[in-house]
């Protein structure tokens, strides 16, 4: 996809990755961008600075996601790219993360993508073209040792993106899934699951990778390219990968003592 003349929706758009993508898309010729965020004041300020539209939206409320799509269509007549990007960090293991934490992560990291797809796909399918970019995490491809809810729901987000791609490719729908390690944002981890990342990158660097990946219409958006090799190694020998992750966890626990 070339961004020239395109109408884009970005959730989680008030700062960090969302803001950086909006800026990069505009630099590459996007016609209009609708930024959405839970914090109305922040998203309005970002939109004013960049020259975008803005609206408040809780992406875990399907009615609000539908309203976001309807408002964008009412103003611009089309949506070419929907970036389901809202997110938040999560902590906790199987035994100490409450059911409430698991449910919150599920709603934010999985159901928000479902709500977005349900709302925007009929319009895209009718036009015979559309692009979904869902933000997940390298943790969903690998693991974040310190957070069961985050790891599991991000993995589910990736599987959901795969399913949409398989199901709707013949309808003209393209899907990509953004899987970064550490990014210098408000929720930036300094490590990926207590193991070192391959560097904390700036949101602007990530956004450039997004633009390149959209242009090439590849499924994985990997701002940390090393992740692809890790995924290959995991696929080649899952037992060896699990042993390595178990060793990493033990090392992390020893370092915390």
N, C-alpha and C positions, 0 to 999 in steps of 0.2 A: 504493500500500500504506500502510495505517495501521499503525503499530508496536504499537499497543495489543494486549497478549496474545500477541505473537509470540515465537517462539524463533529466536535468531540465532546463527550461528557467524561469528567474525571471526578470520582468520589475520593474522599480524603484529600481534597484539593487545596486546603488552606496553607499548607507548608510542606517541607520535606520533599518526598518523592513526587507527590501530586503537583506541587508548585513547579518543581524542576521540569516535569514532563510538559506542563502547560506552556512554560516559557520556550522549551525546545520545539514544541509543536508549532507555536506561533512563528518562531524563527524559520521554520520549514514550510510556512505558507498556509497553515490552517486558517479557515475562514472564520470560525467561531468556536469558542470553548465555553462550556458550562461547567463551572466548578461547584462541587457540592461538598458540604462538610457538616459535622454535628455542631461545630461552633460557628454560629451565624456571623458574629462580629469578625472573627478571624478570616473567614472565607470572603466576606465582603471587602475587607481590607486588601486581601491578596488579589481579588478580581479587579479592584480599582487600580491597583498598581500595574497589573499586567494588561488591562483592557479587555477583560473577560466578563461573562455573565456569572452570576452566583446565586446560590440558594442554600438554605439550611436543609439537611436531610440526615435522618437516622437510617442507615442502610440495613439495620436489623428489623426495620418496620416495613413490610412489603408495600403497604399503602403509600408510604412516603417515597419509595423508589418508583412506584408507578407514577406518582405525581411529578417526580423529577423528569421522567421520560416524557410525560405529556406536556410539561412546561417547555421543554426543549423543542419538541416537535411543533408546538403551537407557535413558537418564536422563529424557528429556523427551517421548519418543514422537513427536516431529515436528521438522522444521526448516523454517521459513517463509522465512528469508532466509540465504543463505550469502554472506559478504563475503570474497572471495579477494583479500586485501590485502597479503600479505607481499611485500617487495621490498627491493632494495638498489641503490645507484647504480652506474653503470658508466662507464668511461672507455676511450678508445682509438679509433683510426681504422682504416681498412681495412688499412693496411700495418703498424701497430705493435700492434694488439690480437691477442693470441695466439688460437689455436683454443680453448684452454682457457677464456679469457675469453668468447669468443662462446658456447661451449657452456653455461657457467655462467649467462650472461644468458638464454639460450634456456630452460634448465630452470626458472629462477626466474620469468621474466616471461611465459612462454607455457605450458609444460607444467604448471605448478602450477594454472593455470586449467582445463586439460583434465582433470587428475586430480580436481579438485574437482567439475567438472560430471559426470564419469563416476560419481563416488561418490554424489552427492546427487540427481541427476536421476531415477533410478528411483523413489525415495521420493516426490519431488515430483509426478512424472507420475501415480503411483498415486493420490495425493490430489487430483489435478487442479488443483493450485495450487503456486506456488513462485516465489521471486525470487532471481536471481543478481546480485550487485554485484561487478564485477571492477575492481580498481584498475590503471589503466594510467598515462598521463601525457599532458600536452599535447604532449610531444615526439613521441608516436606519431601525433598529428594533424598536427604541423608538422615540427620537426626539432630535435635537440640537436646542434649543430655539432661539439661536442667529443667525441661518443661515437657511433660507428657501431653497436656492439652494443646499446646502450641504445635508440637511436632505432628500429632495425630491429625489435627484439623487442617494444617497446611498440606499434609499429604492428601487428605480428602479433597482439598481445593484443586490440587493438581489433577487428581483422578476425575473430578467433575469437568475440568477444562478438556481433558482427553475425550470424555464422553460427548460433550457438546461438539467437538471437532469431528468426531466420527459420525455423529448423528446428522449434522447439518452442513457438512461440506458440500453436498449436492444441491443445497439451497443457496450456495454462494457465500456461506459464512466461513470466515477465517478466525482462528483462535490462537492466541499466544498466552503463555503463562510466565510471569516475571518471578524469577527465583534468585534474588541476591543473597549474599552473606551480609556482612556489616556495612551499613550506610550511615553517614554522619547526619542523622536526624535526631529528633527529640527522643525517639525510642531506640537509638542505636545501641546494639550490643557490642561490647568490646571483645567478645568471643562468641563463637558459634557453639552453643551447647557445652561450654567450658573447655572447648578445644579452640586453638587459635584459628582465626579466620585468615584468609589470604589478603588481609588489609582492609581497613575501613576506607571506603571510597566516598567521594562527594556526590550528592544527589545529581549534580549537573553531569558528572561522568556517567552515572546510571542512565540518565535521560538520553544521552547520546547513543548508548547501546540500544535503548528502546527504539529510537528512530531508525537505526540501522537494521534492527531485527524486523520491525514492521515493514520496512522497504523490501526485505528479502522474504517476508512472510514465513519465518521459522517459528516452530512451536515454543521452544525454550528461549527465554530471554535471560542470558547469563552474564550479568555485569562482571562477575568473577569467573572468567573462562575456565579456571582450574576445576570448577565444580563438575563440568562435563566429564573430565577424566575420573573424578572420584565416583561418579555414578556408573561409569563403565566398569571400574574395578569392583564396585559393589555387585553389579550384575554378573560379572565373571565368576565371582566366588562369594556368595552371601555369607557362608560360614566364616571365611577368613575375615570378612568385613565386620561381622558381629564380634569376633574375638578382638579385633583391633579397637572397636568402639568400647568394649568392656574394659580393655586395657586403658583407654583414654579416660574412662570414668574413674577407674581406680586411681590413676595418676592425678586427676583433678581433685578427688577427695583427699588424697595425701597432701596436695599442695595447699588445701584450705585449712589444714590442721595447724 
